[in-house]
């Protein structure tokens, strides 16, 4: 029996949810997900969780925040003047790339608009969240 290992390309069906039961991602209705194990295509905790599984096997994978998208950092939340935006923006939930002084860029999203102030958050949407997945292996390609 072939088991998932480093370097295999696998195809899976999955559903991911948070501690409160909120489903944040699923392959249902979109078709299975394929990725190379150990290829850095998925978060480390997920990559580790599928190793050793066989085709047809199902497993629940629980990933603490520090092995998923990291902790939530308040210092990545900033209030900026609304005058830096186009008149019809910003809107809560808007995500965009912001260039940093060193030339790098980071994704930020608007989490609040209050008068002349806009609050931006550079944390990943799932930062600080433990993630839970139901996973089923559809195929293993060990080229």
VOBA-1610 file (N, C-alpha, C; in pm, whole numbers, padded with zeros to 5 digits, always signed):
BEGIN
Unk+00085-00117+00000Unk+00000+00000+00000Unk+00090+00124+00000Unk+00059+00219-00087Unk+00135+00342-00098Unk+00084+00443+00005Unk+00178+00504+00078Unk+00145+00604+00178Unk+00205+00738+00136Unk+00139+00846+00171Unk+00185+00981+00137Unk+00318+01008+00205Unk+00413+01058+00123Unk+00545+01093+00176Unk+00595+01219+00106Unk+00705+01271+00156Unk+00771+01389+00098Unk+00792+01371-00052Unk+00754+01473-00130Unk+00775+01471-00274Unk+00658+01419-00355Unk+00564+01349-00289Unk+00445+01300-00361Unk+00355+01417-00397Unk+00288+01406-00510Unk+00181+01499-00544Unk+00052+01426-00510Unk-00026+01486-00422Unk-00149+01420-00378Unk-00271+01503-00416Unk-00383+01436-00425Unk-00512+01501-00450Unk-00601+01464-00333Unk-00666+01566-00276Unk-00748+01544-00156Unk-00882+01616-00166Unk-00979+01565-00094Unk-01101+01637-00061Unk-01084+01684+00082Unk-01134+01803+00114Unk-01113+01856+00249Unk-01222+01955+00288Unk-01234+01976+00417Unk-01317+02083+00474Unk-01239+02138+00592Unk-01225+02272+00598Unk-01154+02335+00708Unk-01247+02423+00789Unk-01235+02417+00922Unk-01320+02498+01009Unk-01241+02548+01129Unk-01299+02650+01194Unk-01239+02712+01311Unk-01297+02651+01438Unk-01241+02688+01553Unk-01290+02637+01682Unk-01440+02660+01700Unk-01491+02773+01649Unk-01634+02804+01667Unk-01724+02733+01565Unk-01664+02649+01479Unk-01741+02573+01381Unk-01755+02640+01245Unk-01708+02763+01232Unk-01715+02835+01105Unk-01628+02765+01000Unk-01690+02725+00888Unk-01615+02665+00778Unk-01549+02778+00699Unk-01416+02774+00687Unk-01344+02879+00615Unk-01298+02836+00477Unk-01299+02705+00449Unk-01258+02657+00317Unk-01304+02513+00300Unk-01335+02476+00177Unk-01375+02338+00147Unk-01355+02311-00002Unk-01331+02185-00033Unk-01322+02146-00174Unk-01460+02112-00230Unk-01558+02101-00143Unk-01694+02067-00187Unk-01745+02173-00285Unk-01792+02128-00399Unk-01844+02218-00499Unk-01737+02278-00589Unk-01609+02257-00556Unk-01499+02311-00638Unk-01410+02201-00692Unk-01419+02085-00636Unk-01332+01976-00677Unk-01213+01965-00585Unk-01143+01852-00592Unk-01032+01825-00502Unk-00914+01920-00522Unk-00830+01925-00422Unk-00708+02006-00422Unk-00589+01913-00445Unk-00495+01955-00530Unk-00372+01880-00552Unk-00254+01967-00510Unk-00155+01905-00446Unk-00033+01977-00409Unk+00080+01878-00386Unk+00202+01929-00392Unk+00321+01848-00370Unk+00356+01852-00222Unk+00362+01737-00159Unk+00394+01728-00017Unk+00538+01773+00003Unk+00557+01867+00094Unk+00689+01921+00120Unk+00730+02032+00025Unk+00640+02069-00065Unk+00672+02171-00165Unk+00642+02313-00123Unk+00595+02332+00000Unk+00566+02466+00048Unk+00439+02526-00011Unk+00352+02442-00066Unk+00230+02491-00130Unk+00114+02507-00033Unk+00122+02441+00083Unk+00020+02452+00187Unk+00092+02480+00319Unk+00017+02518+00422Unk+00079+02547+00550Unk+00143+02420+00607Unk+00248+02439+00684Unk+00328+02327+00735Unk+00246+02224+00812Unk+00159+02268+00900Unk+00079+02175+00980Unk-00010+02086+00895Unk-00060+02140+00784Unk-00143+02062+00691Unk-00055+01963+00616Unk+00058+02010+00568Unk+00154+01928+00495Unk+00197+01809+00582Unk+00229+01835+00708Unk+00269+01729+00800Unk+00155+01632+00828Unk+00033+01685+00837Unk-00083+01605+00875Unk-00125+01499+00775Unk-00092+01516+00647Unk-00134+01417+00546Unk-00031+01307+00526Unk+00088+01326+00578Unk+00194+01224+00559Unk+00153+01093+00626Unk+00180+00984+00556Unk+00147+00852+00610Unk+00006+00806+00579Unk-00073+00887+00510Unk-00209+00847+00474Unk-00208+00766+00344Unk-00312+00686+00325Unk-00328+00603+00205Unk-00448+00651+00125Unk-00454+00617-00003Unk-00568+00651-00088Unk-00695+00598-00023Unk-00797+00683-00016Unk-00925+00647+00043Unk-00932+00673+00193Unk-00817+00694+00257Unk-00815+00717+00401Unk-00863+00858+00434Unk-00936+00870+00544Unk-00981+00999+00595Unk-00917+01024+00730Unk-00894+01151+00760Unk-00830+01187+00886Unk-00873+01328+00922Unk-00879+01354+01053Unk-00899+01491+01100Unk-00762+01545+01141Unk-00729+01661+01089Unk-00602+01726+01120Unk-00632+01853+01199Unk-00572+01867+01316Unk-00590+01985+01400Unk-00457+02059+01407Unk-00458+02186+01370Unk-00335+02264+01360Unk-00345+02386+01452Unk-00258+02394+01552Unk-00259+02513+01637Unk-00217+02636+01558Unk-00256+02753+01603Unk-00230+02879+01532Unk-00084+02896+01495Unk+00008+02858+01584Unk+00150+02881+01556Unk+00203+02792+01444Unk+00131+02686+01408Unk+00171+02600+01296Unk+00085+02626+01172Unk-00007+02722+01185Unk-00094+02758+01073Unk-00050+02894+01018Unk-00122+02999+01053Unk-00089+03133+01003Unk-00031+03223+01111Unk+00011+03164+01222Unk+00077+03240+01327Unk-00020+03309+01421Unk+00038+03371+01520Unk-00040+03445+01619Unk-00092+03576+01558Unk-00193+03634+01622Unk-00246+03763+01582Unk-00166+03871+01655Unk-00109+03966+01581Unk-00026+04071+01639Unk-00096+04206+01628Unk-00127+04264+01743Unk-00191+04396+01747Unk-00105+04503+01681Unk+00029+04487+01686Unk+00115+04589+01626Unk+00110+04589+01473Unk+00037+04494+01412Unk+00015+04494+01267Unk-00116+04564+01230Unk-00177+04629+01330Unk-00300+04706+01308Unk-00262+04853+01321Unk-00297+04933+01220Unk-00262+05075+01217Unk-00383+05158+01175Unk-00392+05278+01232Unk-00493+05375+01191Unk-00424+05477+01101Unk-00480+05498+00982Unk-00423+05591+00886Unk-00531+05692+00845Unk-00489+05807+00789Unk-00588+05907+00747Unk-00667+05861+00624Unk-00795+05889+00626Unk-00882+05854+00513Unk-00843+05931+00387Unk-00778+06043+00402Unk-00741+06127+00288Unk-00647+06056+00190Unk-00583+05948+00232Unk-00494+05873+00145Unk-00565+05778+00051Unk-00698+05776+00055Unk-00777+05684-00028Unk-00863+05762-00127Unk-00905+05695-00233Unk-01000+05753-00328Unk-01130+05784-00253Unk-01209+05880-00302Unk-01331+05920-00230Unk-01430+05807-00203Unk-01447+05713-00297Unk-01547+05606-00277Unk-01490+05486-00202Unk-01364+05493-00164Unk-01304+05388-00082Unk-01254+05456+00043Unk-01220+05394+00143Unk-01212+05250+00158Unk-01344+05192+00211Unk-01359+05063+00191Unk-01473+04993+00249Unk-01419+04880+00336Unk-01491+04849+00440Unk-01450+04742+00532Unk-01440+04612+00453Unk-01329+04542+00471Unk-01304+04417+00401Unk-01215+04432+00279Unk-01198+04556+00230Unk-01111+04580+00115Unk-00969+04536+00149Unk-00909+04455+00063Unk-00771+04412+00081Unk-00689+04465-00035Unk-00566+04507-00006Unk-00479+04560-00109Unk-00334+04547-00065Unk-00243+04561-00163Unk-00100+04557-00136Unk-00054+04697-00098Unk+00024+04706+00008Unk+00078+04833+00054Unk+00229+04826+00047Unk+00290+04926-00017Unk+00435+04928-00028Unk+00495+04985+00099Unk+00597+04916+00150Unk+00666+04959+00271Unk+00786+05046+00235Unk+00838+05122+00331Unk+00952+05210+00303Unk+01074+05138+00244Unk+01090+05008+00278Unk+01207+04935+00227Unk+01185+04876+00088Unk+01069+04908+00027Unk+01039+04859-00107Unk+00961+04729-00110Unk+00956+04658+00002Unk+00875+04536+00012Unk+00727+04576+00013Unk+00640+04477-00006Unk+00497+04506+00004Unk+00431+04402+00094Unk+00317+04440+00149Unk+00241+04347+00232Unk+00092+04369+00206Unk+00017+04261+00222Unk-00127+04270+00205Unk-00188+04321+00334Unk-00273+04421+00321Unk-00347+04475+00435Unk-00495+04476+00399Unk-00578+04479+00501Unk-00722+04491+00475Unk-00781+04595+00568Unk-00886+04658+00521Unk-00955+04760+00599Unk-01048+04688+00696Unk-01031+04719+00827Unk-01118+04655+00926Unk-01213+04755+00992Unk-01189+04886+00971Unk-01279+04987+01027Unk-01261+05118+00953Unk-01371+05190+00936Unk-01369+05325+00881Unk-01451+05410+00976Unk-01387+05511+01035Unk-01454+05594+01134Unk-01415+05740+01109Unk-01505+05815+01046Unk-01477+05955+01017Unk-01357+05969+00925Unk-01254+06038+00974Unk-01133+06061+00894Unk-01027+05953+00915Unk-01061+05848+00990Unk-00966+05742+01021Unk-01004+05611+00954Unk-00901+05542+00904Unk-00918+05410+00845Unk-00824+05316+00921Unk-00879+05205+00969Unk-00796+05108+01042Unk-00761+04994+00948Unk-00629+04970+00936Unk-00576+04865+00849Unk-00518+04753+00934Unk-00532+04631+00885Unk-00481+04513+00955Unk-00395+04432+00858Unk-00267+04411+00895Unk-00177+04334+00809Unk-00166+04188+00853Unk-00240+04148+00954Unk-00242+04007+00994Unk-00314+03925+00887Unk-00274+03799+00871Unk-00349+03709+00784Unk-00489+03692+00841Unk-00588+03672+00755Unk-00727+03655+00801Unk-00742+03545+00906Unk-00657+03443+00897Unk-00668+03330+00989Unk-00561+03333+01099Unk-00490+03445+01113Unk-00389+03457+01219Unk-00457+03444+01355Unk-00391+03372+01444Unk-00444+03353+01579Unk-00550+03244+01590Unk-00579+03178+01481Unk-00684+03075+01479Unk-00624+02935+01471Unk-00674+02846+01553Unk-00646+02703+01536Unk-00733+02656+01420Unk-00677+02572+01334Unk-00748+02525+01216Unk-00774+02375+01228Unk-00889+02334+01181Unk-00928+02193+01185Unk-00971+02151+01044Unk-00926+02035+01002Unk-00957+01986+00867Unk-01004+01842+00873Unk-01105+01810+00793Unk-01137+01672+00757Unk-01074+01654+00620Unk-00990+01552+00605Unk-00916+01529+00480Unk-00938+01386+00434Unk-00957+01368+00304Unk-00961+01234+00246Unk-00868+01232+00125Unk-00780+01132+00120Unk-00685+01118+00009Unk-00757+01057-00110Unk-00753+01127-00224Unk-00815+01079-00348Unk-00712+01004-00431Unk-00590+01060-00441Unk-00485+00993-00519Unk-00348+01036-00470Unk-00249+00949-00499Unk-00109+00976-00467Unk-00029+00950-00594Unk+00049+01049-00635Unk+00136+01035-00751Unk+00278+01056-00700Unk+00355+00946-00695Unk+00491+00955-00641Unk+00595+00947-00751Unk+00592+01049-00837Unk+00691+01058-00946Unk+00826+01090-00892
//
